[in-house]
Amino acid sequence: MELTQALDEARRRGVRLWATPGGRVYYDPADRLPPDVLAALRRHRDLLRDRLLLDRILTFMADAVPEGADPERWRACIEPLSYFDDAFGGNLEEGFLCAWFWYASVYLPRRPFDLEGWGRVEEPVEFYHSIAEVLREADRGQSLDVAFDLVRELHRAYGRETMEALSRRYLQTEESDV
């Protein structure tokens, strides 16, 4: 079962999901979830935890209107996760990965690095820009599949540290709390 299906089923059954700063994911009430849904949520725990954390960060960002800013314009700049989910046909994993890449890319390496399974990235900024262009088009096909494979690998390699950096910046948490 995919994460999208498991989350849809949890919502349909009225189960509330949340993650603690320490990284634990809770389901309330868990007894409403059939074993296959619970297994899928556990299997996708890291992705789900990061998705719930990013949702919390984006909510905070949308509510933290800078002094003198127009609240409506400010909130329009902070896209909710649902925007990215909708852009990818309701695929919550792709929506999350796109949102994560969008907000966390400023914390990704700026020096050349090796990306497991893909080789050396000599020009990281150009690399991120080309991924963003493909994601922005959202045209189904081989290019989008490759872009999401690259973002999945970037999230696997740098997701934890970028989520920690976003949390510290917007939720004022200590590194050990995330």
Disulfide bonds with the S-S distance in Angstrom:
none
